[in-house]
Amino acid sequence: SPKKETLQPKSKGDFLSPTVTPSKKMKVGTGVDQIKQSPNISVHDDTKDTRETVVKTEDDTGAMLKAYVDRTRSYVADIVPELKRQEEVDDEILGKCSLLLSEIGKYREYLMVTKHQYTSRLGQVTSFLSKQS
């Protein structure tokens, strides 16, 4: 007696693409209606199993999404303290740069005053030397 084959889903959520092991009499590329009419294939149509599998798949998907959300939340919670620490370091660096800029401005003024003093003294010496010649 020929072995009867059943349509089984490939995965939990795959009810549209059943796995069928073709018999020798079955033609490749036959339609679904022809497969159901073939005497070597029995179609397992139990809606209770299907509903249970769909609910189980939804539960698995919900659990998977929850795991992803939890993992993302954990990642964000782990990096927040590091981001705050880095922000404090950035603020400290900006404060030091601001202080350095202010010191550079003061030093520039000091150099301008010093240059003016030396230019004035050099003018006095040049004037004194030119009178004596």
N, CA, C and O atoms as a printed pandas DataFrame, in Angstrom:
     atom_number atom_name residue_name chain_id  residue_number  x_coord  y_coord  z_coord
0              1         N          SER        A               1    0.839   -1.184    0.000
1              2        CA          SER        A               1    0.000    0.000    0.000
2              3         C          SER        A               1    0.879    1.240    0.000
3              4         O          SER        A               1    1.864    1.281    0.737
4              5         N          PRO        A               2    0.559    2.258   -0.802
5              6        CA          PRO        A               2    1.382    3.468   -0.874
6              7         C          PRO        A               2    1.282    4.258    0.423
7              8         O          PRO        A               2    0.241    4.287    1.080
8              9         N          LYS        A               3    2.397    4.898    0.772
9             10        CA          LYS        A               3    2.477    5.694    1.996
10            11         C          LYS        A               3    1.752    7.021    1.788
11            12         O          LYS        A               3    1.994    7.713    0.800
12            13         N          LYS        A               4    0.868    7.376    2.713
13            14        CA          LYS        A               4    0.151    8.642    2.635
14            15         C          LYS        A               4    1.006    9.735    3.249
15            16         O          LYS        A               4    1.688    9.521    4.252
16            17         N          GLU        A               5    0.961   10.914    2.634
17            18        CA          GLU        A               5    1.746   12.048    3.103
18            19         C          GLU        A               5    0.803   13.111    3.619
19            20         O          GLU        A               5   -0.331   13.226    3.154
20            21         N          THR        A               6    1.277   13.900    4.595
21            22        CA          THR        A               6    0.444   14.959    5.154
22            23         C          THR        A               6    1.100   16.299    4.916
23            24         O          THR        A               6    2.324   16.403    4.833
24            25         N          LEU        A               7    0.284   17.311    4.809
25            26        CA          LEU        A               7    0.794   18.678    4.678
26            27         C          LEU        A               7    1.133   19.179    6.067
27            28         O          LEU        A               7    0.288   19.139    6.961
28            29         N          GLN        A               8    2.337   19.644    6.261
29            30        CA          GLN        A               8    2.776   20.173    7.552
30            31         C          GLN        A               8    3.400   21.543    7.311
31            32         O          GLN        A               8    4.086   21.738    6.308
32            33         N          PRO        A               9    3.172   22.498    8.220
33            34        CA          PRO        A               9    3.826   23.804    8.058
34            35         C          PRO        A               9    5.333   23.664    8.251
35            36         O          PRO        A               9    5.790   22.863    9.066
36            37         N          LYS        A              10    6.117   24.464    7.480
37            38        CA          LYS        A              10    7.577   24.460    7.595
38            39         C          LYS        A              10    8.023   25.004    8.939
39            40         O          LYS        A              10    8.940   24.464    9.559
40            41         N          SER        A              11    7.385   26.059    9.386
41            42        CA          SER        A              11    7.721   26.662   10.680
42            43         C          SER        A              11    6.413   27.019   11.374
43            44         O          SER        A              11    5.329   26.827   10.823
44            45         N          LYS        A              12    6.531   27.539   12.586
45            46        CA          LYS        A              12    5.339   27.812   13.383
46            47         C          LYS        A              12    4.343   28.729   12.684
47            48         O          LYS        A              12    3.135   28.506   12.771
48            49         N          GLY        A              13    4.830   29.758   11.991
49            50        CA          GLY        A              13    3.949   30.736   11.379
50            51         C          GLY        A              13    3.745   30.533    9.901
51            52         O          GLY        A              13    3.121   31.383    9.265
52            53         N          ASP        A              14    4.228   29.468    9.321
53            54        CA          ASP        A              14    4.191   29.286    7.880
54            55         C          ASP        A              14    3.056   28.342    7.501
55            56         O          ASP        A              14    3.275   27.140    7.353
56            57         N          PHE        A              15    1.848   28.874    7.344
57            58        CA          PHE        A              15    0.705   28.047    6.996
58            59         C          PHE        A              15    0.372   28.168    5.519
59            60         O          PHE        A              15   -0.464   27.423    5.008
60            61         N          LEU        A              16    1.018   29.100    4.829
61            62        CA          LEU        A              16    0.737   29.293    3.414
62            63         C          LEU        A              16    1.618   28.423    2.540
63            64         O          LEU        A              16    1.257   28.141    1.397
64            65         N          SER        A              17    2.763   27.990    3.044
65            66        CA          SER        A              17    3.691   27.197    2.253
66            67         C          SER        A              17    3.919   25.848    2.917
67            68         O          SER        A              17    4.917   25.677    3.616
68            69         N          PRO        A              18    3.019   24.881    2.719
69            70        CA          PRO        A              18    3.202   23.587    3.375
70            71         C          PRO        A              18    4.348   22.806    2.752
71            72         O          PRO        A              18    4.679   22.985    1.580
72            73         N          THR        A              19    4.942   21.940    3.552
73            74        CA          THR        A              19    6.000   21.068    3.060
74            75         C          THR        A              19    5.341   19.777    2.604
75            76         O          THR        A              19    4.653   19.115    3.382
76            77         N          VAL        A              20    5.546   19.424    1.363
77            78        CA          VAL        A              20    4.967   18.204    0.828
78            79         C          VAL        A              20    6.103   17.384    0.261
79            80         O          VAL        A              20    6.903   17.882   -0.530
80            81         N          THR        A              21    6.177   16.131    0.661
81            82        CA          THR        A              21    7.157   15.235    0.075
82            83         C          THR        A              21    6.480   14.596   -1.124
83            84         O          THR        A              21    5.535   13.824   -0.960
84            85         N          PRO        A              22    6.948   14.904   -2.329
85            86        CA          PRO        A              22    6.237   14.405   -3.508
86            87         C          PRO        A              22    6.394   12.887   -3.658
87            88         O          PRO        A              22    7.444   12.317   -3.364
88            89         N          SER        A              23    5.334   12.269   -4.114
89            90        CA          SER        A              23    5.405   10.845   -4.427
90            91         C          SER        A              23    5.900   10.701   -5.856
91            92         O          SER        A              23    6.012   11.694   -6.575
92            93         N          LYS        A              24    6.189    9.508   -6.265
93            94        CA          LYS        A              24    6.678    9.280   -7.627
94            95         C          LYS        A              24    5.615    9.618   -8.656
95            96         O          LYS        A              24    5.939   10.012   -9.777
96            97         N          LYS        A              25    4.342    9.467   -8.285
97            98        CA          LYS        A              25    3.261    9.733   -9.224
98            99         C          LYS        A              25    2.949   11.219   -9.341
99           100         O          LYS        A              25    2.312   11.640  -10.307
100          101         N          MET        A              26    3.387   12.016   -8.375
101          102        CA          MET        A              26    3.038   13.430   -8.344
102          103         C          MET        A              26    3.914   14.208   -9.307
103          104         O          MET        A              26    5.133   14.038   -9.322
104          105         N          LYS        A              27    3.296   15.059  -10.108
105          106        CA          LYS        A              27    4.043   15.873  -11.054
106          107         C          LYS        A              27    4.568   17.113  -10.343
107          108         O          LYS        A              27    3.903   17.684   -9.479
108          109         N          VAL        A              28    5.772   17.514  -10.725
109          110        CA          VAL        A              28    6.337   18.744  -10.164
110          111         C          VAL        A              28    5.580   19.908  -10.760
111          112         O          VAL        A              28    5.306   19.929  -11.960
112          113         N          GLY        A              29    5.239   20.886   -9.921
113          114        CA          GLY        A              29    4.552   22.083  -10.396
114          115         C          GLY        A              29    3.049   21.915  -10.442
115          116         O          GLY        A              29    2.374   22.723  -11.081
116          117         N          THR        A              30    2.492   20.907   -9.796
117          118        CA          THR        A              30    1.043   20.756   -9.790
118          119         C          THR        A              30    0.426   21.780   -8.868
119          120         O          THR        A              30    1.074   22.242   -7.929
120          121         N          GLY        A              31   -0.811   22.139   -9.121
121          122        CA          GLY        A              31   -1.497   23.111   -8.295
122          123         C          GLY        A              31   -1.981   22.507   -6.994
123          124         O          GLY        A              31   -1.974   21.287   -6.833
124          125         N          VAL        A              32   -2.398   23.342   -6.072
125          126        CA          VAL        A              32   -2.864   22.896   -4.758
126          127         C          VAL        A              32   -4.093   22.014   -4.897
127          128         O          VAL        A              32   -4.228   21.023   -4.180
128          129         N          ASP        A              33   -4.999   22.365   -5.819
129          130        CA          ASP        A              33   -6.204   21.553   -6.021
130          131         C          ASP        A              33   -5.844   20.157   -6.494
131          132         O          ASP        A              33   -6.457   19.180   -6.064
132          133         N          GLN        A              34   -4.856   20.052   -7.376
133          134        CA          GLN        A              34   -4.430   18.745   -7.864
134          135         C          GLN        A              34   -3.762   17.936   -6.758
135          136         O          GLN        A              34   -3.918   16.716   -6.707
136          137         N          ILE        A              35   -3.024   18.594   -5.881
137          138        CA          ILE        A              35   -2.374   17.893   -4.775
138          139         C          ILE        A              35   -3.429   17.308   -3.848
139          140         O          ILE        A              35   -3.301   16.167   -3.403
140          141         N          LYS        A              36   -4.481   18.086   -3.551
141          142        CA          LYS        A              36   -5.542   17.605   -2.662
142          143         C          LYS        A              36   -6.285   16.420   -3.271
143          144         O          LYS        A              36   -6.775   15.556   -2.544
144          145         N          GLN        A              37   -6.374   16.372   -4.612
145          146        CA          GLN        A              37   -7.090   15.292   -5.277
146          147         C          GLN        A              37   -6.232   14.041   -5.426
147          148         O          GLN        A              37   -6.762   12.968   -5.714
148          149         N          SER        A              38   -4.935   14.151   -5.238
149          150        CA          SER        A              38   -4.044   13.006   -5.417
150          151         C          SER        A              38   -4.357   11.943   -4.369
151          152         O          SER        A              38   -4.540   12.283   -3.200
152          153         N          PRO        A              39   -4.425   10.666   -4.751
153          154        CA          PRO        A              39   -4.746    9.612   -3.784
154          155         C          PRO        A              39   -3.595    9.325   -2.827
155          156         O          PRO        A              39   -3.813    8.675   -1.804
156          157         N          ASN        A              40   -2.390    9.780   -3.116
157          158        CA          ASN        A              40   -1.230    9.489   -2.280
158          159         C          ASN        A              40   -0.993   10.536   -1.193
159          160         O          ASN        A              40   -0.073   10.395   -0.388
160          161         N          ILE        A              41   -1.816   11.587   -1.166
161          162        CA          ILE        A              41   -1.599   12.664   -0.202
162          163         C          ILE        A              41   -2.886   12.891    0.577
163          164         O          ILE        A              41   -3.963   13.011   -0.008
164          165         N          SER        A              42   -2.769   12.949    1.900
165          166        CA          SER        A              42   -3.928   13.300    2.710
166          167         C          SER        A              42   -3.663   14.681    3.298
167          168         O          SER        A              42   -2.554   14.978    3.741
168          169         N          VAL        A              43   -4.679   15.505    3.295
169          170        CA          VAL        A              43   -4.544   16.867    3.802
170          171         C          VAL        A              43   -5.034   16.879    5.242
171          172         O          VAL        A              43   -6.174   16.507    5.521
172          173         N          HIS        A              44   -4.167   17.308    6.154
173          174        CA          HIS        A              44   -4.500   17.384    7.583
174          175         C          HIS        A              44   -5.073   18.762    7.830
175          176         O          HIS        A              44   -4.350   19.757    7.791
176          177         N          ASP        A              45   -6.373   18.825    8.084
177          178        CA          ASP        A              45   -7.032   20.118    8.260
178          179         C          ASP        A              45   -7.664   20.168    9.643
179          180         O          ASP        A              45   -8.853   19.895    9.804
180          181         N          ASP        A              46   -6.864   20.517   10.631
181          182        CA          ASP        A              46   -7.379   20.608   11.999
182          183         C          ASP        A              46   -7.254   22.059   12.438
183          184         O          ASP        A              46   -6.159   22.509   12.776
184          185         N          THR        A              47   -8.360   22.796   12.437
185          186        CA          THR        A              47   -8.323   24.220   12.742
186          187         C          THR        A              47   -7.930   24.488   14.184
187          188         O          THR        A              47   -7.389   25.554   14.481
188          189         N          LYS        A              48   -8.188   23.548   15.093
189          190        CA          LYS        A              48   -7.809   23.738   16.491
190          191         C          LYS        A              48   -6.288   23.804   16.611
191          192         O          LYS        A              48   -5.750   24.678   17.292
192          193         N          ASP        A              49   -5.593   22.869   15.942
193          194        CA          ASP        A              49   -4.124   22.893   15.954
194          195         C          ASP        A              49   -3.606   24.192   15.350
195          196         O          ASP        A              49   -2.646   24.786   15.842
196          197         N          THR        A              50   -4.259   24.619   14.276
197          198        CA          THR        A              50   -3.834   25.846   13.601
198          199         C          THR        A              50   -3.983   27.039   14.536
199          200         O          THR        A              50   -3.075   27.863   14.646
200          201         N          ARG        A              51   -5.144   27.135   15.219
201          202        CA          ARG        A              51   -5.363   28.254   16.139
202          203         C          ARG        A              51   -4.362   28.222   17.287
203          204         O          ARG        A              51   -3.830   29.263   17.674
204          205         N          GLU        A              52   -4.103   27.052   17.828
205          206        CA          GLU        A              52   -3.134   26.940   18.918
206          207         C          GLU        A              52   -1.746   27.353   18.451
207          208         O          GLU        A              52   -1.004   28.012   19.179
208          209         N          THR        A              53   -1.402   26.954   17.218
209          210        CA          THR        A              53   -0.085   27.311   16.685
210          211         C          THR        A              53    0.005   28.812   16.448
211          212         O          THR        A              53    1.040   29.419   16.720
212          213         N          VAL        A              54   -1.076   29.422   15.940
213          214        CA          VAL        A              54   -1.081   30.872   15.712
214          215         C          VAL        A              54   -0.928   31.604   17.035
215          216         O          VAL        A              54   -0.145   32.550   17.129
216          217         N          VAL        A              55   -1.665   31.181   18.064
217          218        CA          VAL        A              55   -1.566   31.825   19.379
218          219         C          VAL        A              55   -0.158   31.645   19.929
219          220         O          VAL        A              55    0.424   32.579   20.481
220          221         N          LYS        A              56    0.390   30.434   19.774
221          222        CA          LYS        A              56    1.740   30.176   20.261
222          223         C          LYS        A              56    2.752   31.050   19.516
223          224         O          LYS        A              56    3.695   31.569   20.115
224          225         N          THR        A              57    2.547   31.207   18.201
225          226        CA          THR        A              57    3.438   32.055   17.406
226          227         C          THR        A              57    3.336   33.505   17.857
227          228         O          THR        A              57    4.352   34.193   17.962
228          229         N          GLU        A              58    2.119   33.979   18.126
229          230        CA          GLU        A              58    1.942   35.356   18.605
230          231         C          GLU        A              58    2.618   35.534   19.958
231          232         O          GLU        A              58    3.240   36.564   20.216
232          233         N          ASP        A              59    2.495   34.514   20.836
233          234        CA          ASP        A              59    3.161   34.581   22.137
234          235         C          ASP        A              59    4.675   34.624   21.964
235          236         O          ASP        A              59    5.360   35.394   22.637
236          237         N          ASP        A              60    5.197   33.794   21.058
237          238        CA          ASP        A              60    6.644   33.781   20.798
238          239         C          ASP        A              60    7.100   35.124   20.242
239          240         O          ASP        A              60    8.149   35.638   20.629
240          241         N          THR        A              61    6.311   35.690   19.334
241          242        CA          THR        A              61    6.666   36.989   18.753
242          243         C          THR        A              61    6.627   38.069   19.828
243          244         O          THR        A              61    7.510   38.924   19.890
244          245         N          GLY        A              62    5.597   38.026   20.675
245          246        CA          GLY        A              62    5.498   39.003   21.773
246          247         C          GLY        A              62    6.669   38.874   22.730
247          248         O          GLY        A              62    7.225   39.877   23.180
248          249         N          ALA        A              63    7.043   37.644   23.041
249          250        CA          ALA        A              63    8.181   37.419   23.936
250          251         C          ALA        A              63    9.476   37.903   23.297
251          252         O          ALA        A              63   10.336   38.474   23.968
252          253         N          MET        A              64    9.605   37.669   21.997
253          254        CA          MET        A              64   10.806   38.113   21.292
254          255         C          MET        A              64   10.883   39.643   21.276
255          256         O          MET        A              64   11.944   40.217   21.520
256          257         N          LEU        A              65    9.757   40.297   20.988
257          258        CA          LEU        A              65    9.743   41.761   20.987
258          259         C          LEU        A              65   10.032   42.309   22.373
259          260         O          LEU        A              65   10.757   43.293   22.514
260          261         N          LYS        A              66    9.468   41.676   23.402
261          262        CA          LYS        A              66    9.720   42.106   24.775
262          263         C          LYS        A              66   11.208   41.971   25.102
263          264         O          LYS        A              66   11.791   42.843   25.746
264          265         N          ALA        A              67   11.813   40.877   24.656
265          266        CA          ALA        A              67   13.250   40.677   24.902
266          267         C          ALA        A              67   14.064   41.767   24.204
267          268         O          ALA        A              67   15.017   42.293   24.780
268          269         N          TYR        A              68   13.693   42.110   22.964
269          270        CA          TYR        A              68   14.413   43.169   22.246
270          271         C          TYR        A              68   14.251   44.515   22.950
271          272         O          TYR        A              68   15.217   45.265   23.087
272          273         N          VAL        A              69   13.039   44.819   23.394
273          274        CA          VAL        A              69   12.789   46.081   24.096
274          275         C          VAL        A              69   13.578   46.122   25.403
275          276         O          VAL        A              69   14.196   47.135   25.733
276          277         N          ASP        A              70   13.552   45.010   26.147
277          278        CA          ASP        A              70   14.304   44.945   27.405
278          279         C          ASP        A              70   15.799   45.106   27.163
279          280         O          ASP        A              70   16.480   45.813   27.906
280          281         N          ARG        A              71   16.310   44.451   26.125
281          282        CA          ARG        A              71   17.735   44.554   25.806
282          283         C          ARG        A              71   18.103   45.994   25.425
283          284         O          ARG        A              71   19.139   46.507   25.846
284          285         N          THR        A              72   17.244   46.639   24.625
285          286        CA          THR        A              72   17.495   48.024   24.223
286          287         C          THR        A              72   17.424   48.950   25.431
287          288         O          THR        A              72   18.263   49.838   25.582
288          289         N          ARG        A              73   16.429   48.748   26.291
289          290        CA          ARG        A              73   16.300   49.563   27.504
290          291         C          ARG        A              73   17.532   49.394   28.386
291          292         O          ARG        A              73   18.038   50.371   28.939
292          293         N          SER        A              74   18.008   48.182   28.518
293          294        CA          SER        A              74   19.194   47.911   29.328
294          295         C          SER        A              74   20.419   48.601   28.727
295          296         O          SER        A              74   21.231   49.179   29.450
296          297         N          TYR        A              75   20.546   48.535   27.407
297          298        CA          TYR        A              75   21.670   49.180   26.723
298          299         C          TYR        A              75   21.652   50.687   26.961
299          300         O          TYR        A              75   22.681   51.288   27.271
300          301         N          VAL        A              76   20.475   51.288   26.814
301          302        CA          VAL        A              76   20.353   52.740   27.017
302          303         C          VAL        A              76   20.654   53.086   28.473
303          304         O          VAL        A              76   21.336   54.071   28.754
304          305         N          ALA        A              77   20.144   52.273   29.395
305          306        CA          ALA        A              77   20.402   52.530   30.818
306          307         C          ALA        A              77   21.894   52.416   31.128
307          308         O          ALA        A              77   22.405   53.130   31.991
308          309         N          ASP        A              78   22.590   51.528   30.433
309          310        CA          ASP        A              78   24.031   51.376   30.650
310          311         C          ASP        A              78   24.832   52.543   30.088
311          312         O          ASP        A              78   25.855   52.922   30.658
312          313         N          ILE        A              79   24.375   53.120   28.972
313          314        CA          ILE        A              79   25.173   54.189   28.364
314          315         C          ILE        A              79   24.840   55.574   28.901
315          316         O          ILE        A              79   25.635   56.496   28.721
316          317         N          VAL        A              80   23.695   55.754   29.553
317          318        CA          VAL        A              80   23.326   57.069   30.081
318          319         C          VAL        A              80   24.359   57.598   31.079
319          320         O          VAL        A              80   24.763   58.753   30.947
320          321         N          PRO        A              81   24.809   56.820   32.070
321          322        CA          PRO        A              81   25.831   57.352   32.985
322          323         C          PRO        A              81   27.124   57.726   32.261
323          324         O          PRO        A              81   27.763   58.721   32.603
324          325         N          GLU        A              82   27.505   56.941   31.275
325          326        CA          GLU        A              82   28.720   57.248   30.505
326          327         C          GLU        A              82   28.537   58.540   29.713
327          328         O          GLU        A              82   29.461   59.348   29.622
328          329         N          LEU        A              83   27.349   58.740   29.141
329          330        CA          LEU        A              83   27.083   59.972   28.400
330          331         C          LEU        A              83   27.113   61.187   29.330
331          332         O          LEU        A              83   27.630   62.240   28.957
332          333         N          LYS        A              84   26.562   61.046   30.534
333          334        CA          LYS        A              84   26.592   62.156   31.499
334          335         C          LYS        A              84   28.022   62.457   31.921
335          336         O          LYS        A              84   28.402   63.621   32.044
336          337         N          ARG        A              85   28.817   61.414   32.144
337          338        CA          ARG        A              85   30.222   61.615   32.521
338          339         C          ARG        A              85   30.967   62.313   31.379
339          340         O          ARG        A              85   31.754   63.230   31.613
340          341         N          GLN        A              86   30.715   61.876   30.154
341          342        CA          GLN        A              86   31.369   62.495   28.997
342          343         C          GLN        A              86   30.926   63.943   28.843
343          344         O          GLN        A              86   31.731   64.789   28.453
344          345         N          GLU        A              87   29.674   64.247   29.137
345          346        CA          GLU        A              87   29.180   65.622   29.062
346          347         C          GLU        A              87   29.896   66.498   30.091
347          348         O          GLU        A              87   30.250   67.640   29.797
348          349         N          GLU        A              88   30.108   65.966   31.296
349          350        CA          GLU        A              88   30.841   66.714   32.321
350          351         C          GLU        A              88   32.281   66.968   31.877
351          352         O          GLU        A              88   32.806   68.066   32.069
352          353         N          VAL        A              89   32.916   65.965   31.288
353          354        CA          VAL        A              89   34.286   66.132   30.785
354          355         C          VAL        A              89   34.309   67.190   29.684
355          356         O          VAL        A              89   35.204   68.035   29.651
356          357         N          ASP        A              90   33.320   67.145   28.778
357          358        CA          ASP        A              90   33.237   68.140   27.707
358          359         C          ASP        A              90   33.068   69.550   28.274
359          360         O          ASP        A              90   33.708   70.489   27.801
360          361         N          ASP        A              91   32.211   69.702   29.284
361          362        CA          ASP        A              91   32.010   71.009   29.914
362          363         C          ASP        A              91   33.300   71.502   30.570
363          364         O          ASP        A              91   33.627   72.687   30.502
364          365         N          GLU        A              92   34.025   70.583   31.202
365          366        CA          GLU        A              92   35.295   70.948   31.831
366          367         C          GLU        A              92   36.303   71.415   30.777
367          368         O          GLU        A              92   37.009   72.402   30.982
368          369         N          ILE        A              93   36.367   70.706   29.658
369          370        CA          ILE        A              93   37.286   71.089   28.575
370          371         C          ILE        A              93   36.893   72.451   28.008
371          372         O          ILE        A              93   37.756   73.295   27.767
372          373         N          LEU        A              94   35.592   72.669   27.794
373          374        CA          LEU        A              94   35.135   73.962   27.276
374          375         C          LEU        A              94   35.463   75.090   28.252
375          376         O          LEU        A              94   35.833   76.184   27.828
376          377         N          GLY        A              95   35.331   74.836   29.553
377          378        CA          GLY        A              95   35.689   75.838   30.564
378          379         C          GLY        A              95   37.172   76.180   30.505
379          380         O          GLY        A              95   37.552   77.349   30.583
380          381         N          LYS        A              96   38.013   75.145   30.367
381          382        CA          LYS        A              96   39.458   75.383   30.265
382          383         C          LYS        A              96   39.804   76.139   28.988
383          384         O          LYS        A              96   40.673   77.011   29.001
384          385         N          CYS        A              97   39.138   75.817   27.892
385          386        CA          CYS        A              97   39.383   76.535   26.635
386          387         C          CYS        A              97   38.974   77.994   26.751
387          388         O          CYS        A              97   39.668   78.883   26.256
388          389         N          SER        A              98   37.851   78.238   27.403
389          390        CA          SER        A              98   37.390   79.606   27.601
390          391         C          SER        A              98   38.398   80.390   28.447
391          392         O          SER        A              98   38.703   81.543   28.140
392          393         N          LEU        A              99   38.914   79.767   29.508
393          394        CA          LEU        A              99   39.922   80.399   30.362
394          395         C          LEU        A              99   41.199   80.678   29.570
395          396         O          LEU        A              99   41.786   81.753   29.692
396          397         N          LEU        A             100   41.626   79.712   28.760
397          398        CA          LEU        A             100   42.824   79.882   27.936
398          399         C          LEU        A             100   42.644   81.022   26.938
399          400         O          LEU        A             100   43.566   81.809   26.724
400          401         N          LEU        A             101   41.472   81.116   26.333
401          402        CA          LEU        A             101   41.196   82.202   25.389
402          403         C          LEU        A             101   41.272   83.556   26.090
403          404         O          LEU        A             101   41.811   84.516   25.540
404          405         N          SER        A             102   40.738   83.628   27.292
405          406        CA          SER        A             102   40.802   84.874   28.043
406          407         C          SER        A             102   42.257   85.230   28.384
407          408         O          SER        A             102   42.646   86.395   28.296
408          409         N          GLU        A             103   43.063   84.225   28.775
409          410        CA          GLU        A             103   44.485   84.482   29.080
410          411         C          GLU        A             103   45.249   84.901   27.829
411          412         O          GLU        A             103   46.144   85.744   27.904
412          413         N          ILE        A             104   44.907   84.324   26.686
413          414        CA          ILE        A             104   45.559   84.723   25.428
414          415         C          ILE        A             104   45.251   86.181   25.112
415          416         O          ILE        A             104   46.134   86.925   24.687
416          417         N          GLY        A             105   43.994   86.595   25.320
417          418        CA          GLY        A             105   43.618   87.997   25.085
418          419         C          GLY        A             105   44.387   88.948   25.997
419          420         O          GLY        A             105   44.850   90.000   25.557
420          421         N          LYS        A             106   44.523   88.571   27.284
421          422        CA          LYS        A             106   45.271   89.409   28.221
422          423         C          LYS        A             106   46.754   89.482   27.821
423          424         O          LYS        A             106   47.365   90.548   27.889
424          425         N          TYR        A             107   47.319   88.359   27.409
425          426        CA          TYR        A             107   48.726   88.337   27.010
426          427         C          TYR        A             107   48.941   89.181   25.748
427          428         O          TYR        A             107   49.970   89.843   25.613
428          429         N          ARG        A             108   47.978   89.158   24.831
429          430        CA          ARG        A             108   48.067   89.984   23.625
430          431         C          ARG        A             108   48.112   91.467   24.007
431          432         O          ARG        A             108   48.914   92.233   23.471
432          433         N          GLU        A             109   47.237   91.860   24.943
433          434        CA          GLU        A             109   47.251   93.252   25.407
434          435         C          GLU        A             109   48.588   93.588   26.059
435          436         O          GLU        A             109   49.141   94.660   25.811
436          437         N          TYR        A             110   49.109   92.697   26.880
437          438        CA          TYR        A             110   50.406   92.909   27.529
438          439         C          TYR        A             110   51.511   93.091   26.484
439          440         O          TYR        A             110   52.358   93.973   26.619
440          441         N          LEU        A             111   51.498   92.256   25.445
441          442        CA          LEU        A             111   52.510   92.380   24.390
442          443         C          LEU        A             111   52.373   93.700   23.628
443          444         O          LEU        A             111   53.375   94.309   23.253
444          445         N          MET        A             112   51.144   94.136   23.403
445          446        CA          MET        A             112   50.951   95.413   22.705
446          447         C          MET        A             112   51.485   96.576   23.542
447          448         O          MET        A             112   52.107   97.496   23.011
448          449         N          VAL        A             113   51.237   96.529   24.865
449          450        CA          VAL        A             113   51.754   97.574   25.764
450          451         C          VAL        A             113   53.274   97.540   25.770
451          452         O          VAL        A             113   53.922   98.584   25.700
452          453         N          THR        A             114   53.848   96.338   25.854
453          454        CA          THR        A             114   55.311   96.192   25.871
454          455         C          THR        A             114   55.902   96.700   24.558
455          456         O          THR        A             114   56.922   97.390   24.565
456          457         N          LYS        A             115   55.273   96.368   23.433
457          458        CA          LYS        A             115   55.755   96.826   22.127
458          459         C          LYS        A             115   55.724   98.352   22.066
459          460         O          LYS        A             115   56.665   98.981   21.582
460          461         N          HIS        A             116   54.631   98.944   22.562
461          462        CA          HIS        A             116   54.508  100.397   22.561
462          463         C          HIS        A             116   55.615  101.033   23.420
463          464         O          HIS        A             116   56.208  102.041   23.037
464          465         N          GLN        A             117   55.883  100.421   24.598
465          466        CA          GLN        A             117   56.944  100.947   25.471
466          467         C          GLN        A             117   58.300  100.877   24.777
467          468         O          GLN        A             117   59.043  101.858   24.790
468          469         N          TYR        A             118   58.639   99.743   24.172
469          470        CA          TYR        A             118   59.926   99.608   23.484
470          471         C          TYR        A             118   60.007  100.551   22.284
471          472         O          TYR        A             118   61.063  101.128   22.023
472          473         N          THR        A             119   58.911  100.709   21.558
473          474        CA          THR        A             119   58.916  101.629   20.423
474          475         C          THR        A             119   59.147  103.052   20.910
475          476         O          THR        A             119   59.886  103.812   20.283
476          477         N          SER        A             120   58.526  103.413   22.011
477          478        CA          SER        A             120   58.704  104.744   22.588
478          479         C          SER        A             120   60.143  104.956   23.039
479          480         O          SER        A             120   60.730  105.994   22.733
480          481         N          ARG        A             121   60.722  104.005   23.755
481          482        CA          ARG        A             121   62.111  104.121   24.226
482          483         C          ARG        A             121   63.067  104.165   23.049
483          484         O          ARG        A             121   64.016  104.948   23.037
484          485         N          LEU        A             122   62.808  103.304   22.041
485          486        CA          LEU        A             122   63.692  103.319   20.862
486          487         C          LEU        A             122   63.628  104.679   20.160
487          488         O          LEU        A             122   64.635  105.175   19.656
488          489         N          GLY        A             123   62.448  105.265   20.135
489          490        CA          GLY        A             123   62.305  106.605   19.559
490          491         C          GLY        A             123   63.090  107.634   20.362
491          492         O          GLY        A             123   63.705  108.531   19.786
492          493         N          GLN        A             124   63.072  107.512   21.692
493          494        CA          GLN        A             124   63.824  108.439   22.539
494          495         C          GLN        A             124   65.323  108.279   22.292
495          496         O          GLN        A             124   66.033  109.275   22.158
496          497         N          VAL        A             125   65.813  107.042   22.232
497          498        CA          VAL        A             125   67.240  106.800   22.016
498          499         C          VAL        A             125   67.645  107.310   20.637
499          500         O          VAL        A             125   68.697  107.933   20.494
500          501         N          THR        A             126   66.832  107.056   19.636
501          502        CA          THR        A             126   67.136  107.523   18.279
502          503         C          THR        A             126   67.180  109.048   18.255
503          504         O          THR        A             126   68.050  109.633   17.611
504          505         N          SER        A             127   66.277  109.672   18.931
505          506        CA          SER        A             127   66.231  111.135   18.999
506          507         C          SER        A             127   67.462  111.684   19.720
507          508         O          SER        A             127   68.058  112.671   19.289
508          509         N          PHE        A             128   67.831  111.035   20.819
509          510        CA          PHE        A             128   69.013  111.479   21.570
510          511         C          PHE        A             128   70.276  111.323   20.713
511          512         O          PHE        A             128   71.117  112.222   20.676
512          513         N          LEU        A             129   70.404  110.195   20.034
513          514        CA          LEU        A             129   71.597  109.953   19.206
514          515         C          LEU        A             129   71.654  110.887   18.017
515          516         O          LEU        A             129   72.742  111.317   17.635
516          517         N          SER        A             130   70.564  111.204   17.441
517          518        CA          SER        A             130   70.569  112.086   16.277
518          519         C          SER        A             130   70.879  113.531   16.675
519          520         O          SER        A             130   71.375  114.277   15.831
520          521         N          LYS        A             131   70.618  113.970   17.912
521          522        CA          LYS        A             131   70.933  115.313   18.382
522          523         C          LYS        A             131   72.423  115.442   18.632
523          524         O          LYS        A             131   73.002  116.505   18.410
524          525         N          GLN        A             132   73.050  114.362   19.094
525          526        CA          GLN        A             132   74.481  114.429   19.416
526          527         C          GLN        A             132   75.334  114.330   18.179
527          528         O          GLN        A             132   76.512  114.674   18.274
528          529         N          SER        A             133   74.891  113.919   17.092
529          530        CA          SER        A             133   75.738  113.765   15.934
530          531         C          SER        A             133   75.929  115.030   15.205
531          532         O          SER        A             133   76.629  115.059   14.192
